[in-house]
Amino acid sequence: MLERITMTYRISIACSMLLLAMGASARGEDLVDNPKYQSWSTFPVGTSITGHTNTKMGAQSMTMELKQKLIEKTAEKLTLEVLSSFQGTAHTEKQEVAAKVPQSKAVKEDELPQGVTGKAEKQPDEQVKIGDKSYTCKVMSFSGEMHGSKASGKTWTSNQVPGGLVKSEMHMEGKITADNSTAMTSIDVPAARK
Protein backbone atom coordinates (compact mmCIF):
# COMPACT_ATOMS: atom_id res chain seq x y z
CA MET A 1 0.00 0.00 0.00
CA LEU A 2 2.79 2.43 0.93
CA GLU A 3 4.58 1.71 -2.37
CA ARG A 4 1.39 2.52 -4.27
CA ILE A 5 0.96 5.86 -2.44
CA THR A 6 4.63 6.72 -3.03
CA MET A 7 4.33 5.89 -6.76
CA THR A 8 1.11 7.95 -7.05
CA TYR A 9 2.85 10.86 -5.30
CA ARG A 10 5.86 10.67 -7.66
CA ILE A 11 3.60 10.56 -10.73
CA SER A 12 1.63 13.53 -9.38
CA ILE A 13 4.82 15.56 -8.92
CA ALA A 14 6.09 14.64 -12.39
CA CYS A 15 2.76 15.65 -13.96
CA SER A 16 2.74 18.95 -12.05
CA MET A 17 6.25 19.80 -13.24
CA LEU A 18 5.29 18.94 -16.82
CA LEU A 19 2.18 21.13 -16.63
CA LEU A 20 4.22 24.05 -15.25
CA ALA A 21 6.73 23.73 -18.08
CA MET A 22 3.92 23.45 -20.63
CA GLY A 23 2.22 26.51 -19.10
CA ALA A 24 5.31 28.64 -19.63
CA SER A 25 5.55 27.43 -23.23
CA ALA A 26 1.82 27.93 -23.83
CA ARG A 27 2.19 31.57 -22.77
CA GLY A 28 4.95 31.91 -25.34
CA GLU A 29 7.64 32.18 -22.69
CA ASP A 30 10.77 30.17 -23.15
CA LEU A 31 12.74 29.20 -20.08
CA VAL A 32 15.92 31.23 -19.74
CA ASP A 33 18.85 31.37 -17.32
CA ASN A 34 17.82 32.83 -13.96
CA PRO A 35 20.19 35.72 -13.07
CA LYS A 36 19.74 35.09 -9.34
CA TYR A 37 20.69 31.42 -9.74
CA GLN A 38 23.69 32.36 -11.89
CA SER A 39 24.88 34.85 -9.30
CA TRP A 40 24.69 32.43 -6.35
CA SER A 41 25.85 29.30 -8.21
CA THR A 42 29.40 30.61 -8.60
CA PHE A 43 29.86 30.45 -4.80
CA PRO A 44 30.38 27.36 -2.61
CA VAL A 45 27.70 25.98 -0.30
CA GLY A 46 27.96 27.80 3.03
CA THR A 47 28.42 31.25 1.46
CA SER A 48 26.34 33.95 3.13
CA ILE A 49 25.61 37.64 2.68
CA THR A 50 24.15 40.00 5.27
CA GLY A 51 22.55 43.38 4.75
CA HIS A 52 20.32 45.99 6.32
CA THR A 53 17.25 47.74 4.95
CA ASN A 54 16.19 51.07 6.42
CA THR A 55 12.73 52.44 5.68
CA LYS A 56 11.36 55.83 6.72
CA MET A 57 7.67 56.64 6.30
CA GLY A 58 6.73 59.96 7.89
CA ALA A 59 7.85 59.91 11.52
CA GLN A 60 8.33 56.13 11.55
CA SER A 61 11.70 54.51 10.90
CA MET A 62 12.30 50.78 10.61
CA THR A 63 15.44 48.70 10.18
CA MET A 64 15.50 45.08 9.09
CA GLU A 65 18.53 42.79 8.92
CA LEU A 66 18.54 40.08 6.27
CA LYS A 67 21.00 37.19 5.99
CA GLN A 68 20.96 34.77 3.06
CA LYS A 69 22.99 31.56 3.16
CA LEU A 70 23.52 29.05 0.35
CA ILE A 71 22.70 25.64 1.85
CA GLU A 72 22.26 23.45 -1.25
CA LYS A 73 23.29 23.67 -4.91
CA THR A 74 22.48 21.46 -7.91
CA ALA A 75 22.43 22.05 -11.68
CA GLU A 76 18.62 22.53 -11.53
CA LYS A 77 18.22 24.71 -8.43
CA LEU A 78 19.80 26.07 -5.31
CA THR A 79 18.38 26.57 -1.83
CA LEU A 80 18.93 29.63 0.32
CA GLU A 81 18.26 29.88 4.03
CA VAL A 82 16.87 33.38 4.60
CA LEU A 83 16.95 34.86 8.11
CA SER A 84 15.23 38.20 8.66
CA SER A 85 15.26 40.15 11.92
CA PHE A 86 12.87 43.03 12.52
CA GLN A 87 12.24 44.78 15.85
CA GLY A 88 13.62 41.87 17.85
CA THR A 89 11.68 39.20 15.97
CA ALA A 90 13.57 36.71 13.79
CA HIS A 91 12.07 34.62 11.00
CA THR A 92 13.83 31.88 9.00
CA GLU A 93 12.64 30.33 5.76
CA LYS A 94 14.07 28.34 2.89
CA GLN A 95 13.92 29.76 -0.62
CA GLU A 96 14.44 27.66 -3.74
CA VAL A 97 15.96 29.38 -6.76
CA ALA A 98 15.48 27.59 -10.10
CA ALA A 99 18.27 27.58 -12.68
CA LYS A 100 15.76 28.32 -15.46
CA VAL A 101 12.72 30.62 -15.27
CA PRO A 102 10.18 32.07 -17.72
CA GLN A 103 11.57 35.13 -19.55
CA SER A 104 9.26 37.50 -17.60
CA LYS A 105 10.73 36.34 -14.26
CA ALA A 106 14.39 36.79 -15.27
CA VAL A 107 14.95 40.28 -13.83
CA LYS A 108 18.36 41.59 -14.81
CA GLU A 109 20.52 44.19 -13.07
CA ASP A 110 19.90 46.87 -15.74
CA GLU A 111 16.10 46.61 -15.49
CA LEU A 112 13.67 48.49 -13.28
CA PRO A 113 13.17 47.19 -9.74
CA GLN A 114 10.21 44.85 -9.36
CA GLY A 115 6.92 46.77 -9.25
CA VAL A 116 8.30 49.99 -10.75
CA THR A 117 7.13 51.22 -14.17
CA GLY A 118 9.11 53.97 -15.86
CA LYS A 119 12.62 54.25 -17.22
CA ALA A 120 16.05 53.02 -16.20
CA GLU A 121 19.33 54.65 -17.13
CA LYS A 122 22.83 53.19 -16.81
CA GLN A 123 25.32 55.32 -14.88
CA PRO A 124 29.14 55.05 -14.72
CA ASP A 125 30.49 52.13 -12.66
CA GLU A 126 31.37 52.87 -9.03
CA GLN A 127 33.48 51.20 -6.33
CA VAL A 128 31.44 50.20 -3.26
CA LYS A 129 32.76 48.57 -0.08
CA ILE A 130 31.21 45.64 1.72
CA GLY A 131 33.19 45.15 4.88
CA ASP A 132 36.87 45.62 3.99
CA LYS A 133 36.56 44.69 0.32
CA SER A 134 35.73 47.02 -2.56
CA TYR A 135 33.55 45.85 -5.48
CA THR A 136 33.15 47.35 -8.95
CA CYS A 137 29.42 47.95 -9.31
CA LYS A 138 27.15 48.59 -12.24
CA VAL A 139 24.98 51.57 -11.34
CA MET A 140 21.48 52.16 -12.61
CA SER A 141 19.22 55.10 -11.82
CA PHE A 142 15.48 54.89 -12.35
CA SER A 143 12.37 57.02 -12.20
CA GLY A 144 8.73 56.19 -12.67
CA GLU A 145 5.76 55.03 -10.65
CA MET A 146 5.06 52.36 -8.05
CA HIS A 147 1.69 51.71 -6.38
CA GLY A 148 0.35 55.08 -7.57
CA SER A 149 3.30 57.06 -6.21
CA LYS A 150 6.26 58.66 -7.98
CA ALA A 151 9.38 56.56 -7.46
CA SER A 152 13.05 57.29 -8.12
CA GLY A 153 16.31 55.80 -7.00
CA LYS A 154 19.52 53.93 -7.77
CA THR A 155 20.83 50.38 -7.59
CA TRP A 156 24.43 49.15 -7.36
CA THR A 157 25.03 45.56 -8.50
CA SER A 158 28.05 43.31 -8.93
CA ASN A 159 28.46 39.78 -10.29
CA GLN A 160 31.15 39.30 -7.61
CA VAL A 161 28.49 39.44 -4.88
CA PRO A 162 26.05 36.59 -4.05
CA GLY A 163 22.61 37.67 -5.27
CA GLY A 164 24.11 40.61 -7.19
CA LEU A 165 22.72 43.48 -5.09
CA VAL A 166 25.30 45.60 -3.28
CA LYS A 167 23.06 48.51 -2.33
CA SER A 168 19.94 50.38 -3.38
CA GLU A 169 18.13 53.63 -2.62
CA MET A 170 14.54 54.57 -3.43
CA HIS A 171 12.34 57.60 -2.74
CA MET A 172 8.56 57.45 -3.18
CA GLU A 173 6.19 60.40 -3.09
CA GLY A 174 2.41 60.53 -3.52
CA LYS A 175 -0.07 57.98 -2.15
CA ILE A 176 2.89 56.50 -0.34
CA THR A 177 5.75 58.74 0.77
CA ALA A 178 8.80 56.82 1.90
CA ASP A 179 12.57 56.53 1.70
CA ASN A 180 14.17 53.10 1.53
CA SER A 181 17.83 52.12 1.48
CA THR A 182 19.47 48.71 1.46
CA ALA A 183 23.17 47.96 1.87
CA MET A 184 25.05 44.70 2.12
CA THR A 185 27.34 44.77 5.15
CA SER A 186 29.21 41.45 5.06
CA ILE A 187 29.96 38.46 2.85
CA ASP A 188 31.26 35.16 4.19
CA VAL A 189 32.70 32.69 1.68
CA PRO A 190 33.94 29.44 3.26
CA ALA A 191 37.50 28.43 2.49
CA ALA A 192 37.89 25.53 0.04
CA ARG A 193 38.02 22.18 1.81
CA LYS A 194 41.16 20.13 1.41
PyMOL commands that set and color helices and strands:
alter all, ss='L'
color gray80, all
select helices_A, chain A and resi 2-26+35-41+103-105
alter helices_A, ss='H'
color red, helices_A
select strands_A, chain A and resi 31-33+48-57+60-73+77-86+89-98+100-102+117-130+133-146+149-157+165-174+178-188
alter strands_A, ss='S'
color yellow, strands_A
deselect
rebuild
show_as cartoon
